[in-house]
Amino acid sequence: MTLGYLKNFLTILIGVLVVSIGGVVNLYFSDKIGLVFWLGIISVGVLVCGALRVMVQIEKLLKRLGEL
């Protein structure tokens, strides 16, 4: 993938992560801790791992571009 695509994908991923965290926090404060809450917690974890992986790919591309 190119650097531009990865940066755009990271932006979208961070946006979805923020909305997911907001939903989980809302469920917690509403005292609705059930299946949806725990699925939200798991999805936040998966999204964080995905964002970190995209950041690593961006760093690799930037390092490769710096060597040129």
Secondary structure, DSSP 4 states (H G I P E B T S, - for coil): --HHHHHHHHHHHHHHHHHHHHHHHHHHHTT--SHHHHHHHHHHHHHHHHHHHHHHHHHHHHHHHHH-
